[in-house]
Amino acid sequence: MTVVAIPFGELSDLNRTFTGWSDPPIAVDDQIIEAKARLKEAASSQPMILALSGLSSVQNEYSVENWDGFGALPVSEGAVSEATIFLKLLNNTNLPMPQISPEVDGGIEFEWYLPSNQIFTISFNGRNVLGYSGMFGKEDTFYGTSKIDSKIPDIVRWNISKFTQK
């Protein structure tokens, strides 16, 4: 049996680990480089996997009428579909994934928080329009709507980015 110690280092370091010109060291190096690349890809997908799992949980748990005991509507398939599309768009950025909650009107809400009482929310209602609102201090509050498209609206992207700069 052959035992090899493999220095792992940084995930982004896909350089060759071993030196040598024969086929076995080169083959081991190729396997290490491939494994590091797969691990890096899996790690980058983790936030997306967790967000999709959270969305699925919200859909399953709040898919019945009156889930809150006060007449709340079930989460709509359209809202879930829009939220899924948005998460996939968000996954292609360096922006953080949201907390996910149901809304009493059958929608889905994405939320980003900072400890200093700063919040940004996006609502999906299944009507191809997202609503957004934010509070970044007593004087800095805003809201609006945007058509759901094949990209994240600039104002939404800019506001979510505030949660990566703190």
Contact map, one row per residue, 1 for C-alpha under 8 A:
1110000000000000000000000000000000000000000000000000000000000000000000000000000000000000000000000000000000000000000000000000000000000000000000000000000000000000000000
1111000000000000000000000000000000000000000000000000000000000000000000000000000000000000000000000000000000000000000000000000000000000000000000000000000000000000000000
1111100000000000000000000000000000000000000000000000000000000000000000000000000000000000000000000000000000000000000000000000000000000000000000000000000000000000000000
0111110000000000000000000000000000000000000000000000000000000000000000000000000000000000000000000000000000000000000000000000000000000000000000000000000000000000000000
0011111000000000000000000000000000000000000000000000000000000000000000000000000000000000000000000000000000000000000000000000000000000000000000000000000000000000000000
0001111100000000100000000000000000000000000000000000000000000000000000000000000000000000000000000000000000000000000000000000000000000000000000000000000000000000000000
0000111110000000100000000000000000000000000000000000000000000000000000000000000000000000000000000000000000000000000000000000000000000000000000000000000000000000000000
0000011111100000000000000000000000000000000000000000000000000000000000000000000000000000000000000000000000000000000000000000000000000000000000000000000000000000000000
0000001111101000000000000000000000000000000000000000000000000000000000000000000000000000000000000000000000000000000000000000000000000000000000000000000000000000000000
0000000111111000000000000000000000000000000000000000000000000000000000000000000000000000000000000000000000000000000000000000000000000000000000000000000000000000000000
0000000111111100000000000000000000011011000000000000000000000000000000000000000000000000000000000000000000000000000000000000000000000000000000000000000000000000000000
0000000001111100000000000000000000011001000000000000000000000000000000000000000000000000000000000000000000000000000000000000000000000000000000000000000000000000000000
0000000011111110000000000000000000000000000000000000000000000000000000000000000000000000000000000000000000000000000000000000000000000000000000000000000000000000000000
0000000000111111000000000000000010011000000000000000000000000000000000000000000000000000000000000000000000000000000000000000000000000000000000000000000000000000000000
0000000000001111100000000000000010000000000000000000000000000000000000000000000000000000000000000000000000000000000000000000000000000000000000000000000000000000000000
0000000000000111111000000000110010000000000000000000000000000000000000000000000000000000000000000000000000000000000000000000000000000000000000000000000000000000000000
0000011000000011111000000000100100000000000000000000000000000000000000000000000000000000000000000000000000000000000000000000000000000000000000000000000000000000000000
0000000000000001111100001100100000000000000000000000000000000000000000000000000000000000000000000000000000000000000000000000000000000000000000000000000000000000000000
0000000000000001111110001100000000000000000000000000000000000000000000000000000000000000000000000000000000000000000000000000000000000000000000000000000000000000000000
0000000000000000011111001100000000000000000000000000000000000000000000000000000000000000000000000000000000000000000000000000000000000000000000000000000000000000000000
0000000000000000001111101100000000000000000000000000000000000000000000000000000000000000000000000000000000000000000000000000000000000000000000000000000000000000000000
0000000000000000000111111100000000000000000000000000000000000000000000000000000000000000000000000000000000000000000000000000000000000000000000000000000000000000000000
0000000000000000000011111110000000000000000000000000000000000000000000000000000000000000000000000000000000000000000000000000000000000000000000000000000000000000000000
0000000000000000000001111111000000000000000000000000000000000000000000000000000000000000000000000000000000000000000000000000000000000000000000000000000000000000000000
0000000000000000011111111111100000000000000000000000000000000000000000000000000000000000000000000000000000000000000000000000000000000000000000000000000000000000000000
0000000000000000011111111111110000000000000000000000000000000000000000000000000000000000000000000000000000000000000000000000000000000000000000000000000000000000000000
0000000000000000000000111111111000000000000000000000000000000000000000000000000000000000000000000000000000000000000000000000000000000000000000000000000000000000000000
0000000000000000000000011111111100000000000000000000000000000000000000000000000000000000000000000000000000000000000000000000000000000000000000000000000000000000000000
0000000000000001110000001111111110000000000000000000000000000000000000000000000000000000000000000000000000000000000000000000000000000000000000000000000000000000000000
0000000000000001000000000111111111000000000000000000000000000000000000000000000000000000000000000000000000000000000000000000000000000000000000000000000000000000000000
0000000000000000000000000011111111100000000000000000000000000000000000000000000000000000000000000000000000000000000000000000000000000000000000000000000000000000000000
0000000000000000100000000001111111110000000000000000000000000000000000000000000000000000000000000000000000000000000000000000000000000000000000000000000000000000000000
0000000000000111000000000000111111111000000000000000000000000000000000000000000000000000000000000000000000000000000000000000000000000000000000000000000000000000000000
0000000000000000000000000000011111111100000000000000000000000000000000000000000000000000000000000000000000000000000000000000000000000000000000000000000000000000000000
0000000000000000000000000000001111111110000000000000000000000000000000000000000000000000000000000000000000000000000000000000000000000000000000000000000000000000000000
0000000000110100000000000000000111111111000000000000000000000000000000000000000000000000000000000000000000000000000000000000000000000000000000000000000000000000000000
0000000000110100000000000000000011111111100000000000000000000000000000000000000000000000000000000000000000000000000000000000000000000000000000000000000000000000000000
0000000000000000000000000000000001111111110000000000000000000000000000000000000000000000000000000000000000000000000000000000000000000000000000000000000000000000000000
0000000000100000000000000000000000111111111000000000000000000000000000000000000000000000000000000000000000000000000000000000000000000000000000000000000000000000000000
0000000000110000000000000000000000011111111100000000000000000000000000000000000000000000000000000000000000000000000000000000000000000000000000000000000000000000000000
0000000000000000000000000000000000001111111110000000000000000000000000000000000000000000000000000000000000000000000000000000000000000000000000000000000000000000000000
0000000000000000000000000000000000000111111111000000000000000000000000000000000000000000000000000000000000000000000000000000000000000000000000000000000000000000000000
0000000000000000000000000000000000000011111111000000000000000000000000000000000000000000000000000000000000000000000000000000000000000000000000000000000000000000000000
0000000000000000000000000000000000000001111111100000000000000000000000000000000000000000000000000000000000000000000000000000000000000000000000000000000000000000000000
0000000000000000000000000000000000000000111111111000000000000000000000000000000000000000001000000000000000000000000000000000000000000000000000000000000000000000000000
0000000000000000000000000000000000000000011111111100000000000000000000000000000000000000000000000000000000000000000000000000000000000000000000000000000000000000000000
0000000000000000000000000000000000000000000111111110000000000000000000000000000000000000000000001000000000000000000000000000000000000000000000000000000000000000000000
0000000000000000000000000000000000000000000011111111000000000000000000000000000000000011001000001000000000000000000000000000000000000000000000000000000000000000000000
0000000000000000000000000000000000000000000011111111100000000000000000000000000000000000000000000000000000000000000000000000000000000000000000000000000000000000000000
0000000000000000000000000000000000000000000001111111110000000000000000000000000000000000000000000000000000000000000000000000000000000000000000000000000000000000000000
0000000000000000000000000000000000000000000000111111111000000000000000000000000000000010000000001111000000000000000000000000000000000000000000000000000000000000000000
0000000000000000000000000000000000000000000000011111111100000000000000000000000000010010000000000000000000000000000000000000000000000000000000000000000000000000000000
0000000000000000000000000000000000000000000000001111111110000000000000000000000000000000000000000000000000000000000000000000000000000000000000000000000000000000000000
0000000000000000000000000000000000000000000000000111111111000000000000000000000000000000000000000001000000000000000000000000000000000000000000000000000000000000000000
0000000000000000000000000000000000000000000000000011111111100000000000000000000100110000000000000001000000000000000000000000000000000000000000000000000000000000000000
0000000000000000000000000000000000000000000000000001111111110000000000000000000000000000000000000000000000000000000000000000000000000000000000000000000000000000000000
0000000000000000000000000000000000000000000000000000111111111000000000000000000000000000000000000000000000000000000000000000000000000000000000000000000000000000000000
0000000000000000000000000000000000000000000000000000011111111100000000000000000000000000000000000001110000000000000000000000000000000000000000000000000000000000000000
0000000000000000000000000000000000000000000000000000001111111110000000000010000100000000000000000000010000000000000000000000000000000000000000000000000000000000000000
0000000000000000000000000000000000000000000000000000000111111110000000000000000000000000000000000000000000000000000000000000000000000000000000000000000000000000000000
0000000000000000000000000000000000000000000000000000000011111111000000000000000000000000000000000000000000000000000000000000000000000000000000000000000000000000000000
0000000000000000000000000000000000000000000000000000000001111111101000000110000000000000000000000000010000000000000000000000000000000000000000000000000000000000000000
0000000000000000000000000000000000000000000000000000000000111111101000000111000000000000000000000000000000000000000000000000000000000000000000000000000000000000000000
0000000000000000000000000000000000000000000000000000000000001111111000001110000000000000000000000000000000000000000000000000000000000000000000000000000000000000000000
0000000000000000000000000000000000000000000000000000000000000111111000111100000000000000000000000000000000000000000000000000000000000000000000000000000000000000000000
0000000000000000000000000000000000000000000000000000000000000001111111111100000000000000000000000000000000000000000000000000000000000000000000000000000000000000000000
0000000000000000000000000000000000000000000000000000000000000111111111111100000000000000000000000000000000000000000000000000000000000000000000000000000000000000000000
0000000000000000000000000000000000000000000000000000000000000000011111110000000000000000000000000000000100000000000000000000000000000000000000000000000000000000000000
0000000000000000000000000000000000000000000000000000000000000000011111110000000000000000000000000000000000000000000000000000000000000000000000000000000000000000000000
0000000000000000000000000000000000000000000000000000000000000000011111110000000000000000000000000000000000000000000000000000000000000000000000000000000000000000000000
0000000000000000000000000000000000000000000000000000000000000000111111111000000000000000000000000000000100000000000000000000000000000000000000000000000000000000000000
0000000000000000000000000000000000000000000000000000000000000000111111111100000000000000000000000000001111000000000000000000000000000000000000000000000000000000000000
0000000000000000000000000000000000000000000000000000000000000001111000111110000000000000000000000000000111000000000000000000000000000000000000000000000000000000000000
0000000000000000000000000000000000000000000000000000000000000111111000011111000000000000000000000000000111000000000000000000000000000000000000000000000000000000000000
0000000000000000000000000000000000000000000000000000000000100111000000001111101100000000000000000000011011110000000000000000000000000000000000000000000000000000000000
0000000000000000000000000000000000000000000000000000000000000010000000000111111100000000000000000000000001100000000000000000110000000000000000000000000000000000000000
0000000000000000000000000000000000000000000000000000000000000000000000000011111110000000000000000000000000000000000000000000010000000000000000000000000000000000000000
0000000000000000000000000000000000000000000000000000000000000000000000000001111111000000000000000000000000000000000000000000111000000000000000000000000000000000000000
0000000000000000000000000000000000000000000000000000000000000000000000000011111111100000000000000000000001110000000000000001111000000000000000000000000000000000000000
0000000000000000000000000000000000000000000000000000001000100000000000000011111111110000000000000000000000110000000000000001010000000000000000000000000000000000000000
0000000000000000000000000000000000000000000000000000000000000000000000000000111111111000000000000000000000000000000000000000010000000000000000000000000000000000000000
0000000000000000000000000000000000000000000000000000000000000000000000000000011111111100000000000000000000000000000000000001010100000000000000000001000000000000000000
0000000000000000000000000000000000000000000000000000001000000000000000000000001111111110000000000000000000010000000000000001000000000000000000000000000000000000000000
0000000000000000000000000000000000000000000000000001001000000000000000000000000111111111000000000000000000000000000000000000000000000000000000000000000000000000000000
0000000000000000000000000000000000000000000000000000000000000000000000000000000011111111100000000000000000000000000000000000000000000000000000000000000000000000000000
0000000000000000000000000000000000000000000000000000000000000000000000000000000001111111110000000000000000000000000000000000000000000000000000000000000100000000000000
0000000000000000000000000000000000000000000000010011000000000000000000000000000000111111111000001000000000000000000000000000000000000000000000000000000000000000000000
0000000000000000000000000000000000000000000000010000000000000000000000000000000000011111111100000000000000000000000000000000000000000000000000000000000000000000000000
0000000000000000000000000000000000000000000000000000000000000000000000000000000000001111111110000000000000000000000000000000000000000000000000000000011100000000000000
0000000000000000000000000000000000000000000000000000000000000000000000000000000000000111111111111000000000000000000000000000000000000000000000000000000100000000000000
0000000000000000000000000000000000000000000010010000000000000000000000000000000000000011111111101000000000000000000000000000000000000000000000000000000000000000000000
0000000000000000000000000000000000000000000000000000000000000000000000000000000000000001111111000000000000000000000000000000000000000000000000000000000000000000000000
0000000000000000000000000000000000000000000000000000000000000000000000000000000000000000111111100000000000000000000000000000000000000000000000000000000000000000000000
0000000000000000000000000000000000000000000000000000000000000000000000000000000000000000011111110000000000000000000000000000000000000000000000000000000000000000000000
0000000000000000000000000000000000000000000000000000000000000000000000000000000000000000011011111000000000000000000000000000000000000000000000000000000000001001100100
0000000000000000000000000000000000000000000000000000000000000000000000000000000000000000010001111100000000000000000000000000000000000000000000000000000000000001101100
0000000000000000000000000000000000000000000000110010000000000000000000000000000000000010011000111110000000000000000000000000000000000000000000000000000000000000000000
0000000000000000000000000000000000000000000000000010000000000000000000000000000000000000000000011111000000000111000000000000000000000000000000000000000000000000000000
0000000000000000000000000000000000000000000000000010000000000000000000000000000000000000000000001111100000000111000000000000000000000000000000000000000000000000000000
0000000000000000000000000000000000000000000000000010011001000000000000000000000000000000000000000111110000011110000000000000000000000000000000000000000000000000000000
0000000000000000000000000000000000000000000000000000000001000000000000000000000000000000000000000011111000011110000000000000000000000000000000000000000000000000000000
0000000000000000000000000000000000000000000000000000000001100100000000000010000000000000000000000001111101111000000000000000000000000000000000000000000000000000000000
0000000000000000000000000000000000000000000000000000000000000000000000010010000000000000000000000000111111111000000000000000000000000000000000000000000000000000000000
0000000000000000000000000000000000000000000000000000000000000000000100111100000000000000000000000000011111100000000000000000000000000000000000000000000000000000000000
0000000000000000000000000000000000000000000000000000000000000000000000011110000000000000000000000000001111100000000000000000000000000000000000000000000000000000000000
0000000000000000000000000000000000000000000000000000000000000000000000011111001000000000000000000000011111110000000000000000100000000000000000000000000000000000000000
0000000000000000000000000000000000000000000000000000000000000000000000000011001100000000000000000000011111111000000000000011110000000000000000000000000000000000000000
0000000000000000000000000000000000000000000000000000000000000000000000000010001100100000000000000001111001111100000000000011100000000000000000000000000000000000000000
0000000000000000000000000000000000000000000000000000000000000000000000000000000000000000000000000001111000111110000000001111000000000000000000000000000000000000000000
0000000000000000000000000000000000000000000000000000000000000000000000000000000000000000000000000111100000011111000000001110000000000000000000000000000000000000000000
0000000000000000000000000000000000000000000000000000000000000000000000000000000000000000000000000111100000001111100000111100000000000000000000000000000000000000000000
0000000000000000000000000000000000000000000000000000000000000000000000000000000000000000000000000110000000000111110000111000000000000000000000000000000000000001001000
0000000000000000000000000000000000000000000000000000000000000000000000000000000000000000000000000000000000000011111011110000000000000000000000000000000000000000001000
0000000000000000000000000000000000000000000000000000000000000000000000000000000000000000000000000000000000000001111111100000000000000000000000000000000000000000001000
0000000000000000000000000000000000000000000000000000000000000000000000000000000000000000000000000000000000000000111111000000000000000000000000000000000000000000000000
0000000000000000000000000000000000000000000000000000000000000000000000000000000000000000000000000000000000000000011111000000000000000000000000000000000000000000000000
0000000000000000000000000000000000000000000000000000000000000000000000000000000000000000000000000000000000000000111111100000000000000011100000000000000000000000000000
0000000000000000000000000000000000000000000000000000000000000000000000000000000000000000000000000000000000000000111111110000000000000111100000000000000000000000000000
0000000000000000000000000000000000000000000000000000000000000000000000000000000000000000000000000000000000000011110011111000000000000111000000000000000000000000000000
0000000000000000000000000000000000000000000000000000000000000000000000000000000000000000000000000000000000000011100001111100000000011110000000000000000000000011000000
0000000000000000000000000000000000000000000000000000000000000000000000000000000000000000000000000000000000001111000000111110000000011100000000000000000000000000000000
0000000000000000000000000000000000000000000000000000000000000000000000000000000000000000000000000000000000001110000000011111000001111000000000000000000000000000000000
0000000000000000000000000000000000000000000000000000000000000000000000000000000000000000000000000000000000111100000000001111100001110000000000000000000000000000000000
0000000000000000000000000000000000000000000000000000000000000000000000000000001101100000000000000000000000111000000000000111111111100000000000000000000000000000000000
0000000000000000000000000000000000000000000000000000000000000000000000000001011000000000000000000000000001110000000000000011111111000000000000000000000000000000000000
0000000000000000000000000000000000000000000000000000000000000000000000000001111111000000000000000000000000100000000000000001111110000000000000000000000000000000000000
0000000000000000000000000000000000000000000000000000000000000000000000000000011000000000000000000000000000000000000000000001111110000000000000000000000000000000000000
0000000000000000000000000000000000000000000000000000000000000000000000000000000001000000000000000000000000000000000000000001111111000000000000000011000000000000000000
0000000000000000000000000000000000000000000000000000000000000000000000000000000000000000000000000000000000000000000000000001111111100000000000001111000000000000000000
0000000000000000000000000000000000000000000000000000000000000000000000000000000000000000000000000000000000000000000000000111100111110000000000001111000000000000000000
0000000000000000000000000000000000000000000000000000000000000000000000000000000000000000000000000000000000000000000000000111000011111000000000111100000000000000000000
0000000000000000000000000000000000000000000000000000000000000000000000000000000000000000000000000000000000000000000000011110000001111100000000111000000000010000000000
0000000000000000000000000000000000000000000000000000000000000000000000000000000000000000000000000000000000000000000000011100000000111110000011110000000000000000000000
0000000000000000000000000000000000000000000000000000000000000000000000000000000000000000000000000000000000000000000001111000000000011111000111100000000000000010000000
0000000000000000000000000000000000000000000000000000000000000000000000000000000000000000000000000000000000000000000011110000000000001111110111000000000000000000000000
0000000000000000000000000000000000000000000000000000000000000000000000000000000000000000000000000000000000000000000011100000000000000111111110000000000000000000000000
0000000000000000000000000000000000000000000000000000000000000000000000000000000000000000000000000000000000000000000011000000000000000011111110000000000000000000000000
0000000000000000000000000000000000000000000000000000000000000000000000000000000000000000000000000000000000000000000000000000000000000011111110000000000000000000000000
0000000000000000000000000000000000000000000000000000000000000000000000000000000000000000000000000000000000000000000000000000000000000001111110000000000000000000000000
0000000000000000000000000000000000000000000000000000000000000000000000000000000000000000000000000000000000000000000000000000000000000111111111000000000000000000000000
0000000000000000000000000000000000000000000000000000000000000000000000000000000000000000000000000000000000000000000000000000000000001111111111100000000000000000000000
0000000000000000000000000000000000000000000000000000000000000000000000000000000000000000000000000000000000000000000000000000000000001110000111110000000000000000000000
0000000000000000000000000000000000000000000000000000000000000000000000000000000000000000000000000000000000000000000000000000000000111100000011111000000000000000000000
0000000000000000000000000000000000000000000000000000000000000000000000000000000000000000000000000000000000000000000000000000000000111000000001111100000000000000000000
0000000000000000000000000000000000000000000000000000000000000000000000000000000000000000000000000000000000000000000000000000000011110000000000111110000000000000000000
0000000000000000000000000000000000000000000000000000000000000000000000000000000000000000000000000000000000000000000000000000000011100000000000011111000010000000000000
0000000000000000000000000000000000000000000000000000000000000000000000000000000000000000000000000000000000000000000000000000000111000000000000001111100000000000000000
0000000000000000000000000000000000000000000000000000000000000000000000000000000001000000000000000000000000000000000000000000000111000000000000000111111100000000000000
0000000000000000000000000000000000000000000000000000000000000000000000000000000000000000000000000000000000000000000000000000000000000000000000000011111110000000000000
0000000000000000000000000000000000000000000000000000000000000000000000000000000000000000100000000000000000000000000000000000000000000000000000000001111100000000000000
0000000000000000000000000000000000000000000000000000000000000000000000000000000000000000100000000000000000000000000000000000000000000000000000000001111110000000000000
0000000000000000000000000000000000000000000000000000000000000000000000000000000000000100110000000000000000000000000000000000000000000000000000000001111111011000000000
0000000000000000000000000000000000000000000000000000000000000000000000000000000000000000000000000000000000000000000000000000000000000000000000000100101111111000000000
0000000000000000000000000000000000000000000000000000000000000000000000000000000000000000000000000000000000000000000000000000000000000000000000000000000111111100000000
0000000000000000000000000000000000000000000000000000000000000000000000000000000000000000000000000000000000000000000000000000000000000000000000000000000011111110000000
0000000000000000000000000000000000000000000000000000000000000000000000000000000000000000000000000000000000000000000000000000000000010000000000000000000111111111000000
0000000000000000000000000000000000000000000000000000000000000000000000000000000000000000000000100000000000000000000000000000000000000000000000000000000111111111100000
0000000000000000000000000000000000000000000000000000000000000000000000000000000000000000000000000000000000000000000000000000000000000000000000000000000001111111110000
0000000000000000000000000000000000000000000000000000000000000000000000000000000000000000000000000000000000000000000000010000000000000100000000000000000000111111111000
0000000000000000000000000000000000000000000000000000000000000000000000000000000000000000000000110000000000000001000000010000000000000000000000000000000000011111111100
0000000000000000000000000000000000000000000000000000000000000000000000000000000000000000000000110000000000000000000000000000000000000000000000000000000000001111111110
0000000000000000000000000000000000000000000000000000000000000000000000000000000000000000000000000000000000000000000000000000000000000000000000000000000000000111111111
0000000000000000000000000000000000000000000000000000000000000000000000000000000000000000000000010000000000000001110000000000000000000000000000000000000000000011111111
0000000000000000000000000000000000000000000000000000000000000000000000000000000000000000000000110000000000000000000000000000000000000000000000000000000000000001111111
0000000000000000000000000000000000000000000000000000000000000000000000000000000000000000000000000000000000000000000000000000000000000000000000000000000000000000111111
0000000000000000000000000000000000000000000000000000000000000000000000000000000000000000000000000000000000000000000000000000000000000000000000000000000000000000011111
